[in-house]
Amino acid sequence: MRTLALTLILATPLSAETISEEIARTGLAATESRLAALPSPTNEDLFALAGLHFLGGVEQALQLRWQTGVKADWSELPILRLPIPENPDAIPFQAADFTALIRNLDADMDASRAVLTQLGDKTFALEVRMADLWFDINANGTREPGEDLAAVTGMALGGGRGMGVAVADPVITFDTADAAWLAAYTHFLSGVASTALAYDPEPAIQRVLDSSKALYALWGTTPPRNAMDMMFGRQVDRAAMVLLALATTPDKALAQKAYDHFLSMIAENRRFWSLVALETDDTGEWIPNDGQTSGLGLRMPPGTGDRWRAVLADAEKVLKGELLIPHWRFGAEAGINLKKAFENPPPVDLVTWIQGEGLLPYAEKGPQMSMQSWRDFEDIIQGDAMLFAVFLN
């Protein structure tokens, strides 16, 4: 009974404790559970809950990676390249683990969007100290080195790499505009998840795991004559998994789902920029307008929002087939209609794609996309354009 009482006391936030402080004390999952059980959540509670679903999805993926020893040298999916502490007692990675990781992440993005829909365009202001956020990577309930948000994401939250100026202890005041940014990011991750699942990667992963095991069985006790496998073996296996999966005919329904997510991502991102342009305050801004200052210390040159919206506009036109993707064999008047490719997704055959034959069903005449909007964005950022693109979504 005494143990139960102590557990309840520890699980109950202190009266003067903020949500940010609660996360620092109990972690993402415990705070999420408490907020989800509230009978009458405030607008701040709802946004926090949506954010915790989002971060909780990332946390679950990191926990599965830690359990199975998946290293951060995977670059095909965003969460697979985040650095995490090493697990000396990792269990063998199975093909089904990858599918579980993707499906669980997608489910958490759905849950986040459901709460954001409930929140709508209601006004709120939620202060979050960035240093309070952490991922329980080894699932032991205790905050340990390497589990802080900054350590895991690799973000220089106080600047770095020329992106801004150092902020010792950044505190962000999230508001209505930031809810649109969060919605856009959930659509991005769901779009990536649907794309990955459309190609049913599990059989390809299992095939490579089995063949790799058979290859190593040939080694015997004689040391290899060179370090080629140590340097490139994992990368070659991973490339084989990707190429074998992409060579299968993808699921049309999942491809369409990914397409819808990517369009929704652009719509929500555009809504974010429309809302943030109306803001007149300047307090702990996540992404500022031209009259505001970044609470993270990031350098945001005037006009960044306009340049990024131009990138979004071109991306939307490419997705809708209004601008065509150039191909070196299709000349100056034709290109690939990406919308057609999503409607009837093809298996990826590098030989016929490079030669051109494999993409002929999606080729047509029309205006081609250019990279001018992206070059304009690079010019105004003056370095680290890809990092800003990931941040701005």
C-alpha positions in Angstrom: 0.0 0.0 0.0 2.8 2.4 0.9 4.5 1.6 -2.4 1.3 2.4 -4.3 0.8 5.7 -2.5 4.4 6.7 -3.3 3.9 5.8 -6.9 0.8 7.9 -7.1 2.6 10.8 -5.5 5.5 10.6 -7.9 3.1 10.3 -10.9 1.1 13.4 -9.9 2.5 16.7 -11.2 3.3 19.3 -8.5 0.8 22.1 -8.3 3.2 24.7 -9.5 4.9 22.4 -12.0 4.7 23.3 -15.7 4.2 20.7 -18.5 7.8 21.3 -19.5 9.1 20.6 -16.0 6.9 17.5 -15.8 8.5 16.1 -18.9 11.9 16.8 -17.4 10.9 14.9 -14.3 8.8 12.0 -15.5 9.5 11.7 -19.2 7.4 11.9 -22.4 5.3 8.8 -21.9 4.2 9.5 -18.4 3.3 13.1 -19.2 1.4 12.0 -22.4 -0.6 9.5 -20.3 -1.6 12.1 -17.8 -2.7 14.6 -20.4 -4.6 12.0 -22.4 -6.7 11.2 -19.3 -7.7 14.8 -18.6 -11.5 15.3 -18.9 -11.3 18.9 -19.9 -7.9 19.7 -21.3 -6.9 23.3 -21.9 -5.7 24.4 -25.4 -2.1 24.3 -24.0 -2.8 20.7 -22.8 -4.0 19.7 -26.2 -1.0 21.1 -28.0 1.3 19.5 -25.5 -0.5 16.2 -26.0 -0.1 16.4 -29.8 3.6 17.2 -29.4 4.1 14.4 -27.0 2.4 11.9 -29.4 4.9 13.2 -32.0 7.9 13.0 -29.8 6.7 9.7 -28.3 6.6 8.2 -31.8 10.3 9.2 -32.2 11.0 7.8 -28.7 9.5 4.4 -29.5 11.5 4.2 -32.7 14.7 5.1 -30.9 13.9 2.5 -28.2 13.5 -0.2 -30.8 16.7 0.8 -32.4 18.5 0.6 -29.1 17.0 -2.8 -28.3 18.1 -4.2 -31.6 21.4 -2.3 -32.0 20.5 -0.5 -35.2 23.3 2.1 -35.6 23.0 5.7 -36.8 24.6 5.0 -40.2 21.3 4.4 -41.8 20.5 7.4 -43.9 17.3 6.3 -45.8 14.9 7.4 -43.1 15.2 10.4 -40.8 14.9 8.6 -37.5 17.3 5.9 -38.5 20.2 8.3 -38.7 19.8 10.0 -35.3 22.7 9.2 -32.9 21.8 7.1 -29.9 23.9 5.5 -27.1 25.3 2.0 -27.8 23.5 -1.0 -26.3 26.1 -3.6 -25.3 23.4 -6.3 -24.9 21.4 -5.6 -28.1 19.2 -8.5 -29.4 19.5 -9.5 -33.1 17.7 -7.2 -35.5 14.8 -8.9 -37.3 13.1 -7.9 -40.5 9.8 -7.5 -38.7 11.4 -4.9 -36.4 11.7 -2.5 -39.3 8.0 -2.8 -40.2 7.0 -2.4 -36.6 9.2 0.7 -36.2 7.5 2.3 -39.3 4.0 1.3 -38.4 4.3 2.5 -34.8 5.7 5.8 -35.9 2.9 6.3 -38.4 0.3 5.5 -35.7 1.8 8.1 -33.4 1.7 10.7 -36.2 -2.0 9.8 -36.7 -2.6 10.3 -33.0 -0.8 13.7 -33.0 -3.0 14.9 -35.9 -6.2 13.8 -34.2 -5.4 16.0 -31.2 -4.4 18.9 -33.5 -7.7 18.6 -35.3 -9.4 18.8 -31.9 -7.4 21.9 -31.1 -8.1 23.5 -34.4 -7.1 27.2 -34.7 -7.7 27.9 -31.0 -5.2 30.3 -29.4 -2.7 29.1 -26.8 0.8 29.8 -25.5 2.8 27.0 -24.1 6.3 27.6 -22.8 8.8 24.7 -23.2 12.4 24.7 -22.0 14.3 22.8 -24.7 16.6 21.3 -22.0 13.6 19.7 -20.4 13.0 17.4 -23.4 14.6 14.0 -23.4 14.0 10.5 -24.9 14.1 7.5 -22.7 16.1 5.5 -25.2 16.9 2.5 -23.0 13.4 2.5 -21.5 14.6 2.4 -18.0 12.6 5.5 -16.8 15.7 7.4 -15.9 17.3 10.3 -17.8 20.8 9.4 -18.8 23.7 11.0 -20.8 22.9 10.9 -24.6 19.2 11.0 -24.1 18.7 14.8 -24.2 16.8 16.2 -27.3 19.9 18.2 -28.4 22.2 15.2 -28.1 19.8 13.0 -30.1 18.7 15.4 -32.9 22.1 16.8 -33.3 20.5 20.3 -33.4 22.7 23.1 -32.3 19.9 24.7 -30.4 22.1 27.6 -29.3 23.6 28.1 -32.8 26.6 26.5 -34.4 27.8 25.7 -37.9 27.1 29.4 -38.7 23.4 28.9 -38.3 23.0 31.4 -35.5 24.2 32.7 -32.1 24.4 30.7 -28.9 21.4 30.7 -26.6 22.4 29.3 -23.2 19.0 27.9 -22.2 16.4 28.4 -24.9 12.8 28.5 -23.9 10.2 28.4 -26.7 6.6 29.8 -26.5 4.7 27.6 -28.9 1.5 29.1 -30.3 -1.3 28.6 -32.9 1.1 28.9 -35.8 3.4 26.2 -34.4 0.4 23.8 -34.4 0.3 24.1 -38.2 4.1 23.4 -38.3 3.7 20.3 -36.2 0.8 19.1 -38.4 3.0 19.5 -41.4 5.8 17.5 -39.9 3.4 14.7 -38.9 2.3 14.5 -42.5 5.9 14.4 -43.7 6.8 11.5 -41.4 3.6 9.7 -42.3 4.4 10.2 -46.0 7.8 8.7 -45.6 6.3 5.8 -43.6 3.7 5.1 -46.3 6.3 5.2 -49.0 8.5 2.7 -47.1 5.6 0.4 -46.4 4.4 0.6 -50.0 7.4 -1.4 -51.1 7.0 -4.0 -48.4 10.6 -4.0 -47.3 10.4 -6.9 -44.8 11.1 -9.8 -47.3 14.0 -7.9 -48.8 15.5 -7.2 -45.4 15.1 -10.8 -44.3 16.7 -12.1 -47.5 19.8 -9.9 -47.0 20.0 -10.9 -43.3 19.9 -14.6 -44.2 22.4 -14.3 -47.0 24.7 -12.2 -44.8 24.6 -14.9 -42.2 25.5 -17.5 -44.8 28.3 -15.4 -46.0 29.9 -15.0 -42.6 29.5 -18.7 -42.0 32.1 -19.2 -44.8 34.8 -17.2 -43.0 35.9 -20.0 -40.6 38.7 -19.1 -38.2 41.0 -17.4 -40.7 41.1 -13.6 -40.4 40.1 -11.8 -43.6 42.9 -10.6 -45.9 41.6 -7.0 -45.9 39.3 -4.7 -44.1 36.8 -4.4 -46.9 33.9 -6.0 -45.1 34.6 -4.0 -41.9 34.6 -0.8 -43.9 31.8 -1.4 -46.4 29.9 -4.7 -45.5 27.1 -3.0 -43.5 26.6 -0.3 -46.2 26.5 -2.9 -49.0 24.0 -5.0 -47.1 21.8 -2.0 -46.4 22.0 -0.9 -50.1 21.0 -4.4 -51.1 17.9 -4.2 -48.7 16.8 -0.9 -50.2 17.3 -1.9 -53.9 15.7 -5.3 -53.5 12.7 -3.7 -51.8 12.4 -1.0 -54.4 12.5 -3.6 -57.2 9.1 -4.9 -56.1 5.8 -3.5 -57.4 4.6 -1.1 -54.7 1.1 -1.0 -53.1 -1.0 1.6 -55.0 -3.2 2.4 -51.9 -0.1 3.1 -49.8 1.5 5.1 -52.6 -1.7 7.2 -52.8 -1.7 7.6 -49.0 1.9 8.9 -49.2 1.0 11.3 -52.0 -1.9 12.7 -49.9 0.4 13.2 -46.9 3.0 15.1 -48.9 0.3 17.4 -50.3 -1.1 17.9 -46.9 2.4 18.6 -45.5 2.7 21.5 -48.0 -0.7 22.8 -47.2 -0.1 22.8 -43.5 3.4 24.4 -44.0 1.8 27.1 -46.0 -0.8 27.7 -43.3 2.0 28.0 -40.8 3.7 30.8 -42.7 0.4 32.6 -43.2 -0.3 32.5 -39.4 3.2 33.4 -38.3 3.2 36.4 -40.7 0.3 37.8 -38.6 2.2 37.6 -35.3 3.2 40.8 -33.6 4.8 39.4 -30.4 8.4 38.4 -30.1 8.6 35.9 -27.3 10.5 32.6 -27.6 9.7 32.1 -31.3 10.1 28.6 -32.7 10.3 29.9 -36.3 10.1 33.7 -36.5 8.7 36.1 -39.1 10.8 39.0 -40.4 9.9 41.1 -37.3 10.7 38.5 -34.7 13.8 36.8 -33.3 14.4 33.0 -33.1 14.2 31.7 -29.6 16.8 29.1 -30.6 19.3 31.7 -31.7 19.0 30.6 -35.4 19.9 33.2 -38.0 16.7 33.8 -40.1 17.4 36.4 -42.7 14.5 38.7 -43.7 12.6 37.1 -46.6 13.3 33.5 -45.5 9.6 32.7 -45.3 8.9 34.1 -48.8 11.8 32.1 -50.3 10.7 28.9 -48.5 7.1 29.3 -49.7 8.4 29.6 -53.3 10.1 26.2 -52.7 6.8 24.8 -51.4 4.9 26.1 -54.4 7.3 24.4 -56.9 7.2 21.2 -54.9 3.4 21.3 -55.0 3.4 21.8 -58.7 5.7 18.9 -59.2 3.5 16.6 -57.0 0.4 17.7 -59.0 2.2 17.1 -62.4 2.0 20.8 -63.3 5.8 20.9 -63.5 7.7 17.9 -64.9 10.9 16.4 -63.6 13.6 16.6 -66.2 15.4 13.4 -67.5 18.6 13.5 -69.4 17.0 11.4 -72.2 13.7 13.3 -72.6 15.0 16.5 -74.0 14.1 20.1 -73.1 10.3 19.8 -73.8 9.4 16.7 -71.8 9.7 15.3 -68.3 8.4 12.9 -65.7 4.9 13.5 -64.3 5.3 12.6 -60.6 1.5 12.5 -60.1 1.2 9.7 -62.6 4.0 7.8 -60.9 2.1 8.0 -57.5 -1.1 6.9 -59.2 0.5 3.9 -60.8 3.8 3.4 -58.8 6.5 1.5 -60.6 9.1 -0.9 -59.3 12.5 0.8 -59.3 14.7 -0.6 -62.0 17.9 1.5 -62.0 19.0 0.3 -65.5 15.8 1.2 -67.3 15.3 4.4 -65.2 18.8 5.7 -66.1 18.4 4.6 -69.7 14.9 6.1 -69.8 12.7 3.2 -70.9 11.3 2.4 -67.4 10.0 6.0 -67.0 8.4 6.3 -70.4 4.9 5.6 -69.0 5.2 8.7 -66.9 6.8 10.9 -69.5 4.9 13.7 -71.3 5.6 17.1 -72.8 5.2 20.2 -70.7 7.0 22.8 -68.6 9.9 21.3 -66.6 10.7 22.2 -63.0 13.8 24.3 -62.4 15.8 24.6 -59.2 15.6 28.4 -59.2 13.4 28.6 -56.1 15.8 26.3 -54.2 18.8 28.3 -55.4 17.1 31.5 -54.2 16.5 29.9 -50.8 20.2 28.8 -50.7 21.3 32.4 -51.5 19.3 34.0 -48.7 20.4 31.3 -46.1 24.0 31.5 -47.2 24.9 28.0 -46.1 23.2 25.1 -44.3 20.2 25.2 -46.6 19.5 21.5 -46.1 19.6 21.8 -42.3 17.2 24.7 -42.5 15.0 22.8 -45.0 14.7 19.9 -42.4 13.9 22.5 -39.7 11.3 24.5 -41.7 9.8 21.3 -43.2 
